[in-house]
Amino acid sequence: MLVRMPPTALIVHAHPEPGSFTTAQMREAEATLAAGGHQVKVLDLYALGWNATLDRADFPGSEGYFKPQAEQARALAAGTLPLDITGHLDALHQADLLVLSFPLWWFSVPAVLKGWVDRVFVMGSVFGGAYGIFDQGALTGRRAVLLLTTGGAAGHFGADQPYGDLDRHLFHIHHGMLGFVGYDVLRPIVTHAPARQTDEVRRAALSSVRQAFEKIEARDPVSDHGMTTSF
Ligand SMILES: Cc1cc2nc3c(=O)[nH]c(=O)nc-3n(C[C@H](O)[C@H](O)[C@H](O)COP(=O)(O)OP(=O)(O)OC[C@H]3O[C@@H](n4cnc5c(N)ncnc54)[C@H](O)[C@@H]3O)c2cc1C
């Protein structure tokens, strides 16, 4: 008899306040995915005290000119990557769906989450080496989605608005990080300006998050991702 394994979701969360709205919507996503049959793992980077700095300390014995990605590939082959990285890398490889949960900081992810990508998207494991990039990346066939909050109201974003186009701000994450290693990237799930809303509006936003994750299988991909790059 064929035993079908439940799909696996990995949520990587970056907010320093456990009582924040960003954390509440992450928990909503976690509960919804679990109720829908996913096996869900949450990596709460602030709670874990995640080291966000990729430097020589990750590679004891490294000498001379320091080339971070070459060191990553060497340590991967030698089995000497630090345990915090290998644990998260295993979780990444096991996940059918990756959710990055964060507040928009400087039109990007908080530094702790950028540092997670720096250290865990290891050359030779998720791209490069036996793999290529984009549709040759190791995570081809998996899906990823951003779950975020903003400070700016929805009306402040847009091509002709003061904050500019949110899709453009997220492009470096969608394409340069997630697409680069092979993910099919889904349209982001965004709550605008929760700090400036009433409790009632915030509750409705959590309900929208729940509905988005109930229908995550049917969510559209981002429009400008998916290009094939061969070189
Ligand atoms: C360094 C930095 C850079 C930034 N750069 C940008 C930027 O480039 N662009 C931009 O738009 N914004 C920016 N911001 C603002 C930031 O994006 C917002 O402050 C953040 O996204 C708001 O989300 P939060 O979870 O932190 O809100 P919070 O202030 O934590 O939450 C808002 C409210 O929701 C309440 N709440 C919590 N849980 C629940 C619940 N279950 N139900 C109902 N209410 C609840 C909280 O009590 C609080 O009153 C920046 C902020 C920082 C610190």
The ligand as an SDF file (V2000), in Angstrom:
LIG
                    3D

 53 58  0  0  0  0  0  0  0  0999 V2000
   13.9640   49.2830   11.1980 C   0  0  0  0  0  0  0  0  0  0  0  0
   12.5870   49.4760   10.6190 C   0  0  0  0  0  0  0  0  0  0  0  0
   12.4570   49.7590    9.2680 C   0  0  0  0  0  0  0  0  0  0  0  0
   11.1890   49.8990    8.6960 C   0  0  0  0  0  0  0  0  0  0  0  0
   11.0790   50.1140    7.3510 N   0  0  0  0  0  0  0  0  0  0  0  0
    9.8630   50.1630    6.7750 C   0  0  0  0  0  0  0  0  0  0  0  0
    9.7110   50.2830    5.3590 C   0  0  0  0  0  0  0  0  0  0  0  0
   10.6810   50.3200    4.6100 O   0  0  0  0  0  0  0  0  0  0  0  0
    8.4590   50.3570    4.8300 N   0  0  0  0  0  0  0  0  0  0  0  0
    7.3500   50.2860    5.6190 C   0  0  0  0  0  0  0  0  0  0  0  0
    6.2340   50.3520    5.1010 O   0  0  0  0  0  0  0  0  0  0  0  0
    7.4580   50.1650    6.9750 N   0  0  0  0  0  0  0  0  0  0  0  0
    8.6640   50.0910    7.5560 C   0  0  0  0  0  0  0  0  0  0  0  0
    8.7890   49.9190    8.9110 N   0  0  0  0  0  0  0  0  0  0  0  0
    7.5590   49.7460    9.7070 C   0  0  0  0  0  0  0  0  0  0  0  0
    7.2440   48.2550    9.8980 C   0  0  0  0  0  0  0  0  0  0  0  0
    7.0960   47.6200    8.6630 O   0  0  0  0  0  0  0  0  0  0  0  0
    5.9560   48.1120   10.6860 C   0  0  0  0  0  0  0  0  0  0  0  0
    6.1430   48.7390   11.9420 O   0  0  0  0  0  0  0  0  0  0  0  0
    5.5570   46.6680   10.9020 C   0  0  0  0  0  0  0  0  0  0  0  0
    5.3980   45.9910    9.6960 O   0  0  0  0  0  0  0  0  0  0  0  0
    4.2370   46.6040   11.6580 C   0  0  0  0  0  0  0  0  0  0  0  0
    4.0080   45.2740   12.0570 O   0  0  0  0  0  0  0  0  0  0  0  0
    4.2510   44.8300   13.5640 P   0  0  0  0  0  0  0  0  0  0  0  0
    3.9460   43.3810   13.6780 O   0  0  0  0  0  0  0  0  0  0  0  0
    5.6000   45.2500   14.0040 O   0  0  0  0  0  0  0  0  0  0  0  0
    3.1380   45.6940   14.2970 O   0  0  0  0  0  0  0  0  0  0  0  0
    2.8530   45.8010   15.8730 P   0  0  0  0  0  0  0  0  0  0  0  0
    3.0650   47.2310   16.2440 O   0  0  0  0  0  0  0  0  0  0  0  0
    3.5610   44.7540   16.6430 O   0  0  0  0  0  0  0  0  0  0  0  0
    1.3150   45.4280   15.9240 O   0  0  0  0  0  0  0  0  0  0  0  0
    0.3200   46.3690   15.6070 C   0  0  0  0  0  0  0  0  0  0  0  0
   -0.7860   46.1890   16.5980 C   0  0  0  0  0  0  0  0  0  0  0  0
   -1.3910   44.8980   16.4490 O   0  0  0  0  0  0  0  0  0  0  0  0
   -1.6950   44.3960   17.7460 C   0  0  0  0  0  0  0  0  0  0  0  0
   -1.8640   42.9620   17.7040 N   0  0  0  0  0  0  0  0  0  0  0  0
   -0.9520   41.9790   17.9760 C   0  0  0  0  0  0  0  0  0  0  0  0
   -1.5440   40.7730   17.8770 N   0  0  0  0  0  0  0  0  0  0  0  0
   -2.8270   40.9820   17.5250 C   0  0  0  0  0  0  0  0  0  0  0  0
   -3.9280   40.1070   17.2670 C   0  0  0  0  0  0  0  0  0  0  0  0
   -3.8180   38.7770   17.3700 N   0  0  0  0  0  0  0  0  0  0  0  0
   -5.1030   40.6610   16.9240 N   0  0  0  0  0  0  0  0  0  0  0  0
   -5.2430   42.0010   16.8040 C   0  0  0  0  0  0  0  0  0  0  0  0
   -4.2490   42.8780   17.0630 N   0  0  0  0  0  0  0  0  0  0  0  0
   -3.0460   42.3590   17.4060 C   0  0  0  0  0  0  0  0  0  0  0  0
   -0.5060   44.8530   18.5760 C   0  0  0  0  0  0  0  0  0  0  0  0
   -0.8050   44.8170   19.9550 O   0  0  0  0  0  0  0  0  0  0  0  0
   -0.3210   46.2840   18.0680 C   0  0  0  0  0  0  0  0  0  0  0  0
   -1.1570   47.1640   18.7510 O   0  0  0  0  0  0  0  0  0  0  0  0
   10.0280   49.7930    9.5070 C   0  0  0  0  0  0  0  0  0  0  0  0
   10.1860   49.5420   10.8990 C   0  0  0  0  0  0  0  0  0  0  0  0
   11.4390   49.3700   11.4230 C   0  0  0  0  0  0  0  0  0  0  0  0
   11.5770   49.0560   12.8980 C   0  0  0  0  0  0  0  0  0  0  0  0
  1  2  1  0
  2  3  1  0
  2 52  2  0
  3  4  2  0
  4  5  1  0
  4 50  1  0
  5  6  2  0
  6  7  1  0
  6 13  1  0
  7  8  2  0
  7  9  1  0
  9 10  1  0
 10 11  2  0
 10 12  1  0
 12 13  2  0
 13 14  1  0
 14 15  1  0
 14 50  1  0
 15 16  1  0
 16 17  1  0
 16 18  1  0
 18 19  1  0
 18 20  1  0
 20 21  1  0
 20 22  1  0
 22 23  1  0
 23 24  1  0
 24 25  2  0
 24 26  1  0
 24 27  1  0
 27 28  1  0
 28 29  2  0
 28 30  1  0
 28 31  1  0
 31 32  1  0
 32 33  1  0
 33 34  1  0
 33 48  1  0
 34 35  1  0
 35 36  1  0
 35 46  1  0
 36 37  1  0
 36 45  1  0
 37 38  2  0
 38 39  1  0
 39 40  1  0
 39 45  2  0
 40 41  1  0
 40 42  2  0
 42 43  1  0
 43 44  2  0
 44 45  1  0
 46 47  1  0
 46 48  1  0
 48 49  1  0
 50 51  2  0
 51 52  1  0
 52 53  1  0
M  END
$$$$
